[in-house]
Amino acid sequence: MLKTLTLPQPFFIIVALLIAVVGVYAGSLATHFFFDDFTFFSTPGAMQGYSHLHLVPRGLSYATLSWTVGWFGLEIFWLRLGNVLLHAANAIAL
């Protein structure tokens, strides 16, 4: 008799959410900067002051963006991947 592997239900929910987030946002990993992105990233010092998490609107967004730039630079793939991972973490947290 074969023994079936039973995994806890939250595991399947987390995997399904990760697949959904990657499926929705995967197409954005190779896109270029557009409309206000170029102005934001080309302004010297635009990322200054965002490396600490502040309890202000968009504080988490700017902090994680600043951390990604600090770790990987301004290569668009890593910025987009950081955004996808943030969305995945948010979906799981909800």
C-alpha positions as CSV (number, residue, x, y, z in Angstrom):
1,M,0.0,0.0,0.0
2,L,1.4,3.4,-0.9
3,K,1.6,6.0,1.8
4,T,0.5,9.4,0.7
5,L,2.4,12.5,1.7
6,T,0.1,15.0,3.4
7,L,1.3,18.5,3.8
8,P,-0.3,21.1,6.0
9,Q,-2.9,23.2,4.2
10,P,-1.1,26.6,4.9
11,F,1.9,25.2,2.9
12,F,-0.3,24.9,-0.2
13,I,-1.8,28.3,0.3
14,I,1.6,29.9,0.6
15,V,2.8,28.1,-2.5
16,A,-0.3,29.1,-4.5
17,L,0.2,32.7,-3.4
18,L,3.8,32.7,-4.5
19,I,2.9,31.2,-7.9
20,A,0.2,33.7,-8.4
21,V,2.4,36.7,-7.5
22,V,5.2,35.4,-9.7
23,G,2.8,34.8,-12.5
24,V,1.3,38.3,-12.3
25,Y,4.6,40.2,-11.9
26,A,7.1,38.0,-13.8
27,G,6.6,40.0,-17.0
28,S,7.8,43.1,-15.3
29,L,11.3,41.8,-14.5
30,A,12.7,42.8,-17.9
31,T,10.9,46.1,-18.4
32,H,12.7,49.4,-18.6
33,F,12.2,52.5,-16.5
34,F,9.2,54.5,-17.4
35,F,7.5,57.9,-16.8
36,D,8.7,59.2,-13.4
37,D,11.3,56.4,-12.7
38,F,14.0,57.9,-14.8
39,T,13.7,61.3,-13.0
40,F,13.7,59.7,-9.6
41,F,16.8,57.5,-10.2
42,S,18.8,60.1,-12.2
43,T,18.5,62.8,-9.5
44,P,21.7,62.7,-7.4
45,G,20.9,61.9,-3.8
46,A,17.3,60.8,-4.5
47,M,17.8,57.7,-2.5
48,Q,19.4,59.5,0.5
49,G,17.4,59.3,3.7
50,Y,15.3,56.3,2.7
51,S,17.6,53.5,4.0
52,H,15.9,53.6,7.4
53,L,12.4,52.4,7.9
54,H,10.2,55.4,8.7
55,L,6.5,55.2,9.8
56,V,5.3,57.5,7.0
57,P,3.2,56.7,4.0
58,R,5.2,54.6,1.6
59,G,8.0,54.3,4.2
60,L,8.3,50.5,3.7
61,S,8.3,50.9,-0.1
62,Y,11.1,53.5,-0.1
63,A,13.1,51.6,2.6
64,T,13.1,48.3,0.7
65,L,13.9,50.1,-2.6
66,S,16.8,51.8,-0.9
67,W,18.1,48.5,0.5
68,T,17.8,46.9,-3.0
69,V,19.8,49.7,-4.6
70,G,22.4,49.5,-1.8
71,W,22.8,45.7,-2.2
72,F,22.5,45.4,-6.0
73,G,22.8,48.8,-7.5
74,L,20.5,50.3,-10.1
75,E,20.2,47.3,-12.4
76,I,16.5,47.1,-13.3
77,F,16.2,43.4,-12.9
78,W,17.1,43.5,-9.2
79,L,14.8,46.4,-8.5
80,R,11.9,44.6,-10.1
81,L,12.7,41.4,-8.4
82,G,12.8,43.2,-5.0
83,N,9.4,44.6,-5.8
84,V,8.0,41.1,-6.7
85,L,9.4,39.7,-3.5
86,L,7.8,42.5,-1.5
87,H,4.4,41.8,-3.1
88,A,4.8,38.1,-2.4
89,A,5.6,38.7,1.3
90,N,2.6,41.0,1.5
91,A,0.3,38.4,-0.1
92,I,1.5,35.8,2.4
93,A,1.1,38.2,5.3
94,L,-2.4,39.0,4.4
